[in-house]
Amino acid sequence: MVFKIAKIGSKRKIIDAPALQDIEPFKYFFDKNGKLKIDELDAIDGAWTRREILARYLFLNVVLDQGPDIPGVRDLLKKVTNALYRKEIRIFHKPLDFFRELNISIDEILDKHKSVKKLRAKTWAKLNNANPSKYNLFFAQSPRGIISINQVLDYGLHRWGVPLCVPLLLEKDLGKKESVQPLVEYIESFLSSETASKEIKNHKRYGLGSAIGNKACHLFIKWYIHTFNLSIKKTEGWSKWSYEVPFDSNTGRVLLRTGFFLSLADLKDYENWNVIQKGKGKGGTNYIRITNIRGKKAQIENIDKKISKNYKDIVLNHLKTRKRKPTTIEIQQLPNAILLNSDFGIGDFDDGLIYIGINFCFNHKNPKCNKCPLNKICKGFNKNKSLIKDYRT
């Protein structure tokens, strides 16, 4: 199943990636077919390499992507970026510009939010069974998770300002040291991309803290290594198996319904771990809180010996999350072990999950199972319909 999903994803590499070629200051970074000029990533643009500028944009994009409507969020970022650059407020070349011209930055966020709402509200409302008037891309963190807010200053300074402050602080910390890509060097200073994903949130000086979630940290690494091929390091710790899957709602839905998760632990285990929350989904269904699966252990007897051997290599040499041979196996890291040394990486696997999740395995009781490329091996479709009818993300 993992190989099937990864193969599907390998044909759809940019399915869930921001369209960087539509950003006006990046127009020369791409060819006439919209493909990134990989061999020109080290070219200097202003004071920084193209690689650095793109990494800064993705760093902000992934924070904003945690909002309620991803297509709308990306359109908002694109429109605001283009508008600011037209006014010579070059927030990725000079992050201080965002704060120096804060009145203009805030005004542009407000203005472009109105235009995005006009374009997206009806579509969003239909998909979410909501009122179009409720469409709002401004959000904040609360004990209940991410919530909508009306205060653009809170949203602008926390969700835009914090990720823009990281390259700004890195620039300031350079002192007399010269660098044309401080954010890139910081990201790649860690032993593995998985370690980097954790430090993006938790680093004492440069960590984004509550501005970002674990899933978004892994998504940034996926974009950085897999989608846009920005990484310079080619060591095992920066390989295509060196970071965990960015577990999102598509991941939870597809891997539970198909039976992948149930081959590694029982439903009762997932309930005890609060991965499955009975009766807390839409319409009284069971809610799949997929982020709670991180760190949970698989039943070893269910794991093939070759995969177990691969897992040791994964955690010691690729993820570099352990210093000794593991005696237990974490569920979220198993796709890495299954795909190790194959043509497919974690990025391919995640792209496949997204493609299936948004095109076939819908978050309701009537997904397009008959057309789904996984239907021949899906437990929910072939053996246990309740996995489809009774679970939501």
DABELVEN-V286517 format. One record per residue. N is the residue number from 1. RES is the residue in one small letter. PSI is psi in whole degrees, -180 to 180 (none if undefined). D_CENTER is the distance of its C-alpha to the mean C-alpha in whole Angstrom. Layout:
<<N | RES | PSI | D_CENTER> <N | RES | PSI | D_CENTER>>
This chain:
<<1 | m | -44 | 22> <2 | v | -43 | 19> <3 | f | -39 | 21> <4 | k | -46 | 21> <5 | i | -44 | 18> <6 | a | -38 | 17> <7 | k | -41 | 20> <8 | i | -45 | 18> <9 | g | -32 | 15> <10 | s | -21 | 17> <11 | k | -4 | 19> <12 | r | 56 | 16> <13 | k | -35 | 14> <14 | i | 26 | 13> <15 | i | -36 | 12> <16 | d | 32 | 9> <17 | a | 148 | 9> <18 | p | 145 | 11> <19 | a | 82 | 15> <20 | l | -25 | 16> <21 | q | -14 | 19> <22 | d | -2 | 20> <23 | i | 119 | 20> <24 | e | -44 | 23> <25 | p | -9 | 23> <26 | f | 6 | 21> <27 | k | -29 | 24> <28 | y | -3 | 26> <29 | f | -12 | 23> <30 | f | 152 | 23> <31 | d | -177 | 25> <32 | k | -16 | 27> <33 | n | 5 | 25> <34 | g | 15 | 22> <35 | k | 136 | 21> <36 | l | 134 | 20> <37 | k | 86 | 23> <38 | i | -38 | 21> <39 | d | -3 | 25> <40 | e | 16 | 25> <41 | l | -24 | 22> <42 | d | 1 | 25> <43 | a | 143 | 27> <44 | i | 132 | 27> <45 | d | 103 | 27> <46 | g | -122 | 28> <47 | a | -7 | 28> <48 | w | 164 | 25> <49 | t | 159 | 24> <50 | r | -37 | 21> <51 | r | -43 | 19> <52 | e | -46 | 19> <53 | i | -43 | 19> <54 | l | -39 | 16> <55 | a | -39 | 14> <56 | r | -41 | 15> <57 | y | -46 | 14> <58 | l | -34 | 10> <59 | f | -44 | 11> <60 | l | -43 | 12> <61 | n | -41 | 10> <62 | v | -29 | 7> <63 | v | -46 | 9> <64 | l | -28 | 11> <65 | d | -12 | 8> <66 | q | -4 | 9> <67 | g | -180 | 12> <68 | p | -16 | 14> <69 | d | 97 | 14> <70 | i | -46 | 11> <71 | p | -39 | 14> <72 | g | -42 | 16> <73 | v | -45 | 14> <74 | r | -36 | 13> <75 | d | -39 | 17> <76 | l | -48 | 18> <77 | l | -43 | 16> <78 | k | -49 | 18> <79 | k | -42 | 21> <80 | v | -45 | 21> <81 | t | -50 | 21> <82 | n | -42 | 23> <83 | a | -43 | 26> <84 | l | -42 | 25> <85 | y | -33 | 26> <86 | r | -25 | 29> <87 | k | 13 | 30> <88 | e | 24 | 30> <89 | i | 91 | 27> <90 | r | 79 | 25> <91 | i | -19 | 22> <92 | f | -25 | 20> <93 | h | -36 | 24> <94 | k | 84 | 25> <95 | p | -29 | 23> <96 | l | -23 | 26> <97 | d | -36 | 27> <98 | f | -41 | 24> <99 | f | -37 | 26> <100 | r | -37 | 30> <101 | e | 47 | 30> <102 | l | -37 | 28> <103 | n | -41 | 30> <104 | i | -42 | 29> <105 | s | -48 | 25> <106 | i | -43 | 26> <107 | d | -40 | 28> <108 | e | -38 | 25> <109 | i | -45 | 23> <110 | l | -47 | 25> <111 | d | -46 | 27> <112 | k | -27 | 24> <113 | h | -38 | 22> <114 | k | -44 | 26> <115 | s | -37 | 25> <116 | v | -41 | 22> <117 | k | -41 | 23> <118 | k | -37 | 26> <119 | l | -35 | 24> <120 | r | -19 | 21> <121 | a | -46 | 23> <122 | k | -42 | 25> <123 | t | -46 | 22> <124 | w | -45 | 20> <125 | a | -40 | 23> <126 | k | -42 | 24> <127 | l | -29 | 21> <128 | n | 9 | 21> <129 | n | 51 | 25> <130 | a | 174 | 25> <131 | n | 129 | 27> <132 | p | -29 | 26> <133 | s | -18 | 28> <134 | k | -3 | 25> <135 | y | 125 | 22> <136 | n | 124 | 21> <137 | l | -5 | 17> <138 | f | 130 | 19> <139 | f | 160 | 17> <140 | a | 168 | 18> <141 | q | 141 | 17> <142 | s | 171 | 20> <143 | p | -21 | 22> <144 | r | 3 | 21> <145 | g | -155 | 17> <146 | i | 131 | 16> <147 | i | 155 | 19> <148 | s | 144 | 20> <149 | i | 165 | 22> <150 | n | -7 | 25> <151 | q | 105 | 25> <152 | v | -29 | 24> <153 | l | -43 | 25> <154 | d | -51 | 23> <155 | y | -48 | 20> <156 | g | -44 | 20> <157 | l | -37 | 21> <158 | h | -49 | 19> <159 | r | -31 | 15> <160 | w | -47 | 17> <161 | g | -43 | 19> <162 | v | -51 | 18> <163 | p | -26 | 15> <164 | l | -27 | 18> <165 | c | -26 | 20> <166 | v | -55 | 19> <167 | p | -31 | 20> <168 | l | -45 | 23> <169 | l | -39 | 24> <170 | l | -40 | 23> <171 | e | -47 | 26> <172 | k | -36 | 28> <173 | d | -10 | 28> <174 | l | -35 | 29> <175 | g | -125 | 32> <176 | k | -7 | 35> <177 | k | 137 | 32> <178 | e | 139 | 31> <179 | s | 142 | 28> <180 | v | 4 | 26> <181 | q | 67 | 22> <182 | p | -38 | 22> <183 | l | -42 | 18> <184 | v | -45 | 18> <185 | e | -36 | 21> <186 | y | -49 | 19> <187 | i | -42 | 16> <188 | e | 11 | 18> <189 | s | -12 | 21> <190 | f | 156 | 19> <191 | l | -30 | 20> <192 | s | 162 | 17> <193 | s | -29 | 14> <194 | e | -42 | 13> <195 | t | -43 | 16> <196 | a | -41 | 14> <197 | s | -36 | 11> <198 | k | -40 | 13> <199 | e | -24 | 15> <200 | i | -35 | 13> <201 | k | -41 | 13> <202 | n | -12 | 17> <203 | h | 134 | 19> <204 | k | -35 | 22> <205 | r | -42 | 22> <206 | y | 2 | 19> <207 | g | 143 | 17> <208 | l | -13 | 15> <209 | g | -131 | 16> <210 | s | -6 | 16> <211 | a | -14 | 14> <212 | i | 151 | 10> <213 | g | 169 | 9> <214 | n | -40 | 9> <215 | k | -44 | 6> <216 | a | -35 | 4> <217 | c | -45 | 6> <218 | h | -34 | 6> <219 | l | -41 | 2> <220 | f | -46 | 6> <221 | i | -39 | 8> <222 | k | -49 | 7> <223 | w | -42 | 8> <224 | y | -44 | 10> <225 | i | -51 | 12> <226 | h | -52 | 12> <227 | t | -47 | 11> <228 | f | -2 | 13> <229 | n | 47 | 15> <230 | l | -19 | 16> <231 | s | 141 | 16> <232 | i | -42 | 20> <233 | k | 139 | 20> <234 | k | 25 | 21> <235 | t | 172 | 22> <236 | e | -37 | 21> <237 | g | -10 | 19> <238 | w | 34 | 17> <239 | s | 179 | 17> <240 | k | 0 | 15> <241 | w | 14 | 16> <242 | s | 11 | 15> <243 | y | 156 | 12> <244 | e | 159 | 11> <245 | v | 135 | 9> <246 | p | 82 | 5> <247 | f | 114 | 8> <248 | d | -169 | 8> <249 | s | -36 | 11> <250 | n | -42 | 12> <251 | t | -51 | 12> <252 | g | -45 | 14> <253 | r | -50 | 16> <254 | v | -46 | 17> <255 | l | -22 | 17> <256 | l | -50 | 20> <257 | r | -39 | 22> <258 | t | -18 | 22> <259 | g | 0 | 23> <260 | f | -50 | 21> <261 | f | -35 | 21> <262 | l | -12 | 24> <263 | s | -8 | 25> <264 | l | -23 | 24> <265 | a | 164 | 25> <266 | d | 161 | 27> <267 | l | -37 | 26> <268 | k | -37 | 28> <269 | d | -46 | 26> <270 | y | -33 | 23> <271 | e | -44 | 25> <272 | n | -32 | 26> <273 | w | -4 | 23> <274 | n | 19 | 22> <275 | v | -42 | 19> <276 | i | 122 | 22> <277 | q | 103 | 23> <278 | k | 130 | 26> <279 | g | 5 | 27> <280 | k | 6 | 25> <281 | g | 179 | 23> <282 | k | 135 | 24> <283 | g | 25 | 28> <284 | g | 11 | 28> <285 | t | 178 | 26> <286 | n | 129 | 24> <287 | y | 133 | 21> <288 | i | 106 | 18> <289 | r | 83 | 16> <290 | i | -28 | 14> <291 | t | -21 | 12> <292 | n | -5 | 16> <293 | i | -18 | 16> <294 | r | 131 | 15> <295 | g | -8 | 18> <296 | k | 144 | 20> <297 | k | 138 | 23> <298 | a | 157 | 24> <299 | q | 111 | 27> <300 | i | -37 | 29> <301 | e | -16 | 31> <302 | n | -1 | 29> <303 | i | 129 | 27> <304 | d | 145 | 29> <305 | k | -38 | 31> <306 | k | -40 | 29> <307 | i | -38 | 26> <308 | s | -41 | 27> <309 | k | -44 | 28> <310 | n | -36 | 25> <311 | y | -39 | 23> <312 | k | -43 | 25> <313 | d | -41 | 25> <314 | i | -53 | 21> <315 | v | -29 | 21> <316 | l | -40 | 24> <317 | n | -25 | 23> <318 | h | -63 | 19> <319 | l | -33 | 17> <320 | k | 41 | 20> <321 | t | -11 | 20> <322 | r | 154 | 23> <323 | k | -16 | 27> <324 | r | 160 | 29> <325 | k | 130 | 29> <326 | p | 146 | 27> <327 | t | -9 | 29> <328 | t | 163 | 26> <329 | i | 125 | 23> <330 | e | 132 | 20> <331 | i | -44 | 19> <332 | q | -14 | 15> <333 | q | -4 | 16> <334 | l | -39 | 18> <335 | p | -35 | 17> <336 | n | -46 | 17> <337 | a | -36 | 20> <338 | i | -40 | 21> <339 | l | -9 | 20> <340 | l | 134 | 21> <341 | n | 16 | 23> <342 | s | -178 | 23> <343 | d | -12 | 22> <344 | f | 145 | 18> <345 | g | -177 | 15> <346 | i | -34 | 12> <347 | g | -41 | 10> <348 | d | -44 | 13> <349 | f | -45 | 13> <350 | d | -39 | 9> <351 | d | -39 | 11> <352 | g | -42 | 14> <353 | l | -43 | 12> <354 | i | -45 | 11> <355 | y | -46 | 14> <356 | i | -41 | 16> <357 | g | -40 | 15> <358 | i | -14 | 15> <359 | n | -23 | 18> <360 | f | -52 | 20> <361 | c | 66 | 19> <362 | f | 159 | 19> <363 | n | 52 | 19> <364 | h | -179 | 23> <365 | k | -5 | 26> <366 | n | 61 | 26> <367 | p | 171 | 24> <368 | k | 64 | 25> <369 | c | -37 | 26> <370 | n | -25 | 29> <371 | k | -6 | 26> <372 | c | 133 | 23> <373 | p | -9 | 23> <374 | l | 4 | 23> <375 | n | -25 | 26> <376 | k | -20 | 28> <377 | i | 13 | 27> <378 | c | 122 | 25> <379 | k | -39 | 27> <380 | g | -36 | 26> <381 | f | -38 | 28> <382 | n | -29 | 31> <383 | k | -37 | 32> <384 | n | 86 | 30> <385 | k | -23 | 30> <386 | s | -25 | 29> <387 | l | -25 | 25> <388 | i | -46 | 25> <389 | k | -30 | 27> <390 | d | 4 | 26> <391 | y | 137 | 23> <392 | r | 160 | 20> <393 | t | none | 16>>
